[in-house]
Amino acid sequence: MERPAVDPLRRLLRPLKDRVWADRWECRPIKFGIARGMLMLGNRHFNLRYELGLYEVGVARAFTRLAKRAKIAYDIGACFGYYTLALARQGVETIYAFEPHPEYRRMLEEAVKRNHLEPRVQ
């Protein structure tokens, strides 16, 4: 079954979202999910699902189970740090986060700094 090009619910909610939230990047706490309580730089127009802990919900259960047993983890293509923050929250001692895109890397570094994770994240 083919998925429609534009989800009708998204089409209806987009104007409301545009009116309620300004299009700007801010450091905000993640409210729910595997990175709950961590601070992340985001834009509610594009990243609301991260802030609400709704990003890749189906992966979260397995991710949590695997991360709790890890002492070292690698986040390849870390983007702005959602999974890096989640790994830190789950107790991983050392995290190697790689992000080649300069702007995303800057956002990742900001998230690490805001959460005082410099000793644990390389």
Disulfide bonds with the S-S distance in Angstrom:
none
